Amino acid sequence: MRVEIVDPTVQPVPADWELFRKQQGLIAAWQADALTTVAWCSTRSIRLGIVRDGGQVVALFTGEVAGLPPRRGRYAEPGALPPAGWFNCRLPIGFTSGFSFAAELSERDRAAVLAAFEKALRRVLGRRCLGIVYRQVTADLLPVVARRSRPRLTTAPNTLLRNRWSDMDAYFADLPRDRRRRLRKIHAEAGESTRVLAGAGEIDPAQAGTLARATLRKHGSSDAPLPARYFHVLGGEEGVRYFGHLDGDRLLCFDLAFDDGRRLVTTVTGALDVRDGGRRNLYFDLYLREIDYMIGHGREGCEFGKGMAELKQRFGCELIPQTAVLAAW
């Protein structure tokens, strides 16, 4: 079994990364160009891992080397590592774990792949990396990474809305009366006053980047904003969906979501502040547009991500527990 650890800011991502991603039906957040773009604008150094057995790719890994909290506004230097830290194994854009195995691998084979990756990462990153923190791990993936000697920590849950409706009228009918009336009104007014993006077509990358940056600043996040190039490289990629509202050609708000044919997965969001010409309540209508898409396209559910769990539960979401597993060297 051979493992290749790649720093996408200084090394090309092997071509079979994309071949495996498409064969396994991974969402476009795993796309090589998208991850490379994220690496160039990250405050932490990102590494990709590709595991081959007999020349065939059997697993992909991604994550970031995290030390002390990064300085606001400073990007990680290409190839640089912190004096000491951990490898956070997670998908940089999204709310899922940072590893994916070939579907046909047995539990025993997955354990062997994981051991090979950990050994290779330890060799490449050296003593400054103290171990791996497997993040965003759901209950079905715990057996892959958990060991008796590895501490676990329950983290913020993901949120999932399971599809059980025939149309939006049936969805609204399931809501409490007051909430139903308010959301119906928001949904109708948003459609009347704006031009709606509802999954089809592309988005203006520059406007999307500007709104994503504004939203990060509003919430005081220390994360580096995504550049316009991130939205550009996703253009035309299968499964990329945008939901949003425009005033003429001016983007007011948007959600970037990925459709893998089974679920819709929401990720990056951005909105224009009301003081700058934005509109109230459009954020709630984004959820409704995504729910409408989920129902209309027969998807099993929609993942709405971490944060604001109480608000998302009002739309019918359930909480999906996630765990961090620490694998110290």
Backbone torsions as a table, in degrees:
resi	resn	phi	psi	omega
1	MET	NA	130.8	-176.4
2	ARG	-119.2	135.8	-178.1
3	VAL	-120.6	132.7	176.7
4	GLU	-116.7	124.6	177.4
5	ILE	-104.8	124.2	-172.1
6	VAL	-119.9	132.4	166.6
7	ASP	-97.3	105.7	-172.4
8	PRO	-67.3	-10.1	176.8
9	THR	-82.5	-15.8	-179.4
10	VAL	-129.5	-8.2	-178.9
11	GLN	-132.4	144.9	175.5
12	PRO	-71.5	143.4	175.4
13	VAL	-77.3	128.2	-178.9
14	PRO	-54.7	144.6	-176.0
15	ALA	-62.4	-30.0	-177.9
16	ASP	-75.1	-7.2	170.8
17	TRP	-59.5	-51.7	-178.6
18	GLU	-66.3	-37.0	178.7
19	LEU	-61.2	-45.5	179.2
20	PHE	-65.1	-43.3	-178.6
21	ARG	-57.3	-44.8	-178.1
22	LYS	-72.3	-38.3	178.6
23	GLN	-63.0	-37.1	-177.4
24	GLN	-89.3	-3.0	177.6
25	GLY	70.3	32.4	179.0
26	LEU	-74.9	145.5	-178.8
27	ILE	-63.2	160.1	-173.4
28	ALA	-67.9	-9.7	172.5
29	ALA	-62.9	-19.2	176.4
30	TRP	-87.0	-3.5	-177.9
31	GLN	-57.4	139.0	-175.0
32	ALA	-60.6	-45.3	-179.4
33	ASP	-66.2	-36.2	179.1
34	ALA	-66.1	-44.6	179.2
35	LEU	-66.4	-36.2	176.7
36	THR	-63.7	-41.2	177.5
37	THR	-62.6	-43.2	177.7
38	VAL	-61.9	-40.9	-178.9
39	ALA	-61.3	-39.1	-178.6
40	TRP	-69.8	-23.4	-178.2
41	CYS	-114.7	22.2	-179.3
42	SER	-93.9	148.6	174.3
43	THR	-81.9	-9.0	177.7
44	ARG	-124.7	152.5	-176.6
45	SER	-76.4	123.1	-177.3
46	ILE	-97.8	140.4	176.1
47	ARG	-128.2	146.4	175.2
48	LEU	-116.1	142.2	177.7
49	GLY	-122.1	134.0	178.2
50	ILE	-128.6	124.2	-175.2
51	VAL	-110.2	129.0	179.5
52	ARG	-119.9	146.4	174.9
53	ASP	-131.0	114.8	-176.8
54	GLY	63.8	29.9	179.8
55	GLY	87.4	-9.7	-179.8
56	GLN	-100.2	135.2	177.1
57	VAL	-68.7	131.1	179.5
58	VAL	-119.8	-10.6	179.5
59	ALA	-165.9	151.2	173.0
60	LEU	-122.6	146.2	176.2
61	PHE	-133.8	149.2	173.9
62	THR	-150.2	154.0	179.7
63	GLY	173.1	-172.5	-175.6
64	GLU	-132.9	147.7	176.6
65	VAL	-89.7	111.7	-173.2
66	ALA	-110.4	124.8	174.0
67	GLY	-112.9	-128.1	175.0
68	LEU	-65.5	157.7	179.2
69	PRO	-53.3	130.1	-177.3
70	PRO	-67.9	151.8	177.4
71	ARG	-72.3	135.1	-178.6
72	ARG	-59.3	132.3	175.9
73	GLY	83.5	-0.5	-179.8
74	ARG	-108.1	123.4	178.6
75	TYR	-84.1	154.6	176.4
76	ALA	-68.3	136.1	176.7
77	GLU	-69.8	139.3	177.8
78	PRO	-54.9	128.0	178.2
79	GLY	80.1	-7.2	-175.5
80	ALA	-81.5	154.5	175.5
81	LEU	-131.5	151.3	176.0
82	PRO	-70.1	162.3	178.9
83	PRO	-57.2	-34.0	176.2
84	ALA	-159.2	149.4	179.5
85	GLY	175.9	-168.2	-178.7
86	TRP	-124.2	156.0	173.7
87	PHE	-94.1	110.3	177.0
88	ASN	-82.5	105.7	-178.2
89	CYS	-86.8	100.5	-179.8
90	ARG	-160.2	158.0	175.5
91	LEU	-75.4	121.8	-173.8
92	PRO	-57.9	-38.4	178.6
93	ILE	-113.6	108.6	-177.4
94	GLY	132.9	-170.8	-173.7
95	PHE	-130.7	36.0	-176.1
96	THR	-124.1	168.9	-178.4
97	SER	-66.6	162.6	-176.5
98	GLY	-99.1	30.7	176.5
99	PHE	-143.4	150.0	178.6
100	SER	-148.2	128.4	-178.6
101	PHE	-104.9	155.6	171.3
102	ALA	-58.7	136.6	-172.9
103	ALA	-58.3	-30.1	-174.4
104	GLU	-83.0	-4.9	-178.0
105	LEU	-69.6	137.4	174.9
106	SER	-77.6	169.4	178.0
107	GLU	-60.5	-39.2	178.7
108	ARG	-65.3	-41.9	178.8
109	ASP	-65.3	-37.9	178.7
110	ARG	-64.7	-39.1	177.1
111	ALA	-62.2	-40.0	179.3
112	ALA	-67.2	-39.8	177.7
113	VAL	-63.5	-44.8	-179.3
114	LEU	-61.8	-43.9	-180.0
115	ALA	-62.4	-40.3	179.8
116	ALA	-66.2	-40.7	178.5
117	PHE	-64.3	-46.4	-178.7
118	GLU	-61.3	-40.4	179.3
119	LYS	-64.6	-43.9	-179.1
120	ALA	-67.0	-41.7	179.8
121	LEU	-63.5	-41.6	178.2
122	ARG	-61.5	-39.7	-179.4
123	ARG	-68.1	-41.8	-175.4
124	VAL	-75.7	-43.5	-176.4
125	LEU	-82.6	-22.6	175.9
126	GLY	77.1	-165.3	-173.2
127	ARG	-69.2	-20.5	-179.0
128	ARG	-68.4	-20.2	175.3
129	CYS	-94.6	120.7	-172.8
130	LEU	-87.2	-10.7	-179.0
131	GLY	153.9	-166.5	-177.6
132	ILE	-119.5	137.6	168.3
133	VAL	-109.8	109.6	176.3
134	TYR	-81.2	114.2	-175.2
135	ARG	-105.9	165.1	177.4
136	GLN	56.1	35.3	-176.7
137	VAL	-86.3	123.2	178.3
138	THR	-90.9	168.6	-173.2
139	ALA	-57.5	-36.8	-178.0
140	ASP	-70.6	-21.2	-179.3
141	LEU	-98.2	-11.1	-178.8
142	LEU	-55.8	-43.5	180.0
143	PRO	-59.1	-22.8	-178.8
144	VAL	-71.9	-42.3	-172.0
145	VAL	-108.6	-18.3	-174.8
146	ALA	-78.9	142.3	173.4
147	ARG	-138.1	161.4	179.0
148	ARG	-59.8	-33.9	-175.9
149	SER	-84.8	-2.6	-175.6
150	ARG	-101.7	117.2	178.1
151	PRO	-63.0	149.5	178.0
152	ARG	-124.5	147.2	177.8
153	LEU	-136.7	125.8	176.1
154	THR	-72.2	128.8	-178.1
155	THR	-113.1	-179.0	-179.9
156	ALA	-58.0	138.0	-177.6
157	PRO	-77.4	157.9	167.0
158	ASN	-81.8	166.9	177.7
159	THR	-123.4	138.5	-175.6
160	LEU	-136.6	131.2	171.8
161	LEU	-105.4	115.1	179.2
162	ARG	-85.0	136.1	-176.9
163	ASN	-79.6	121.3	178.3
164	ARG	-141.0	23.7	-174.8
165	TRP	-123.9	157.1	178.4
166	SER	-90.8	-26.4	179.2
167	ASP	-163.8	179.1	-176.9
168	MET	-68.7	-30.3	176.8
169	ASP	-61.1	-41.0	178.5
170	ALA	-67.1	-37.7	177.2
171	TYR	-62.7	-50.9	-179.5
172	PHE	-60.3	-36.5	-178.5
173	ALA	-63.5	-24.4	180.0
174	ASP	-78.8	-13.5	-176.5
175	LEU	-85.7	153.2	171.9
176	PRO	-56.0	149.5	-169.2
177	ARG	-56.5	-48.4	-177.7
178	ASP	-62.8	-42.7	179.9
179	ARG	-67.0	-39.7	179.5
180	ARG	-59.5	-46.2	-178.0
181	ARG	-64.3	-41.8	-178.2
182	ARG	-66.6	-45.6	-177.6
183	LEU	-69.7	-36.6	175.1
184	ARG	-59.5	-42.4	-179.0
185	LYS	-65.1	-45.1	178.2
186	ILE	-60.6	-43.6	-177.6
187	HIS	-62.5	-44.2	-178.6
188	ALA	-68.7	-45.7	-177.0
189	GLU	-66.4	-36.9	179.4
190	ALA	-64.2	-39.0	179.0
191	GLY	-69.8	-29.2	-178.5
192	GLU	-81.4	-32.2	-171.2
193	SER	-100.5	-9.6	-178.1
194	THR	-136.3	164.6	170.0
195	ARG	-90.3	126.9	-168.8
196	VAL	-100.1	132.5	166.3
197	LEU	-93.3	126.9	-175.9
198	ALA	-132.2	45.4	173.9
199	GLY	105.4	-36.0	-176.7
200	ALA	-85.5	154.6	174.7
201	GLY	78.8	-175.8	-177.4
202	GLU	-112.8	-172.0	-175.9
203	ILE	-135.4	156.7	175.7
204	ASP	-72.6	112.2	-174.9
205	PRO	-58.9	-38.9	-178.6
206	ALA	-65.1	-44.8	179.2
207	GLN	-65.9	-39.8	178.5
208	ALA	-62.4	-44.0	178.9
209	GLY	-61.8	-40.7	179.5
210	THR	-63.4	-44.8	-179.3
211	LEU	-69.2	-36.7	177.9
212	ALA	-63.6	-40.5	177.9
213	ARG	-65.0	-43.3	-179.4
214	ALA	-61.0	-39.0	-179.4
215	THR	-68.1	-39.7	176.2
216	LEU	-60.8	-44.9	-179.7
217	ARG	-62.4	-41.8	-178.0
218	LYS	-60.1	-37.2	-178.6
219	HIS	-92.0	4.3	176.5
220	GLY	67.5	26.2	-178.1
221	SER	-73.6	144.6	176.8
222	SER	-91.8	-2.3	178.8
223	ASP	-65.5	146.8	176.2
224	ALA	-73.7	138.6	-179.2
225	PRO	-70.9	150.3	176.0
226	LEU	-76.2	137.0	178.4
227	PRO	-80.7	168.5	176.9
228	ALA	-58.7	-29.9	-177.7
229	ARG	-60.0	-32.6	-179.5
230	TYR	-58.9	-45.0	-179.8
231	PHE	-72.7	-28.9	178.4
232	HIS	-67.4	-45.0	-175.9
233	VAL	-69.7	-20.0	177.6
234	LEU	-84.1	-8.5	-178.0
235	GLY	-58.3	127.6	179.2
236	GLY	79.3	-2.0	-179.1
237	GLU	-74.4	137.4	-179.2
238	GLU	-61.5	134.6	175.7
239	GLY	87.6	-3.0	178.0
240	VAL	-82.1	127.1	-177.9
241	ARG	-130.8	137.3	176.3
242	TYR	-117.5	136.6	174.3
243	PHE	-123.3	134.6	-177.5
244	GLY	-176.7	-174.3	-179.7
245	HIS	-136.8	139.1	178.7
246	LEU	-125.7	146.8	169.9
247	ASP	-106.9	98.1	-169.4
248	GLY	68.4	-118.6	176.7
249	ASP	-102.5	2.9	-177.7
250	ARG	-89.0	122.5	179.9
251	LEU	-75.7	124.9	179.8
252	LEU	-95.9	-37.8	179.0
253	CYS	-163.9	160.4	178.8
254	PHE	-161.2	158.6	166.8
255	ASP	-125.8	136.3	170.4
256	LEU	-96.7	124.4	-179.4
257	ALA	-129.7	158.9	178.6
258	PHE	-122.9	131.8	-179.4
259	ASP	-110.8	113.6	-179.5
260	ASP	-98.4	11.5	-178.9
261	GLY	90.4	-13.0	178.9
262	ARG	-117.1	-48.5	179.2
263	ARG	-131.9	155.9	168.9
264	LEU	-97.7	130.1	-176.3
265	VAL	-119.9	114.4	-179.9
266	THR	-85.8	147.7	-177.9
267	THR	-136.7	-97.2	-173.1
268	VAL	-77.2	139.0	177.0
269	THR	-131.7	157.4	177.2
270	GLY	-157.6	148.4	-179.0
271	ALA	-152.2	144.4	175.7
272	LEU	-80.7	131.2	179.7
273	ASP	-63.4	146.1	180.0
274	VAL	-56.4	-36.4	-179.7
275	ARG	-65.9	-20.3	-179.7
276	ASP	-103.7	11.2	178.2
277	GLY	109.5	4.7	177.1
278	GLY	-74.1	176.0	-178.5
279	ARG	-122.4	144.4	177.7
280	ARG	-70.9	148.4	171.3
281	ASN	72.4	-0.5	178.7
282	LEU	-65.9	-28.6	178.2
283	TYR	-58.3	-41.5	179.7
284	PHE	-67.1	-35.9	-179.6
285	ASP	-69.6	-27.6	175.0
286	LEU	-57.8	-44.4	176.6
287	TYR	-57.2	-45.1	-177.1
288	LEU	-66.0	-37.6	177.0
289	ARG	-64.2	-39.1	179.4
290	GLU	-69.8	-37.0	176.6
291	ILE	-65.9	-41.1	177.5
292	ASP	-60.6	-42.4	178.2
293	TYR	-63.3	-46.1	-179.8
294	MET	-56.4	-46.8	-179.0
295	ILE	-67.8	-48.5	-175.6
296	GLY	-64.3	-29.2	-178.9
297	HIS	-100.4	6.6	174.3
298	GLY	66.1	31.7	178.2
299	ARG	-79.3	151.6	-178.4
300	GLU	-66.3	-30.4	-177.5
301	GLY	-175.7	179.5	177.1
302	CYS	-134.1	126.2	175.9
303	GLU	-90.0	124.7	-178.6
304	PHE	-103.3	3.2	172.1
305	GLY	82.7	-175.6	-178.1
306	LYS	-85.3	165.2	176.3
307	GLY	86.1	150.6	178.7
308	MET	49.5	42.7	-174.8
309	ALA	-59.9	-39.0	-177.8
310	GLU	-63.7	-42.7	179.3
311	LEU	-63.7	-43.7	-177.6
312	LYS	-67.4	-30.1	176.1
313	GLN	-65.5	-27.1	177.8
314	ARG	-66.6	-22.7	176.3
315	PHE	-87.4	-2.6	178.5
316	GLY	107.1	4.8	-178.0
317	CYS	-71.5	149.6	169.7
318	GLU	-107.7	158.2	-179.3
319	LEU	-91.1	131.1	178.4
320	ILE	-108.0	109.4	-176.5
321	PRO	-59.0	142.6	174.8
322	GLN	-132.3	151.6	-173.7
323	THR	-132.6	146.8	169.8
324	ALA	-103.5	131.7	179.8
325	VAL	-117.5	125.0	-177.4
326	LEU	-96.7	121.5	177.6
327	ALA	-115.6	91.8	-179.8
328	ALA	-80.1	149.1	178.6
329	TRP	-70.8	NA	NA
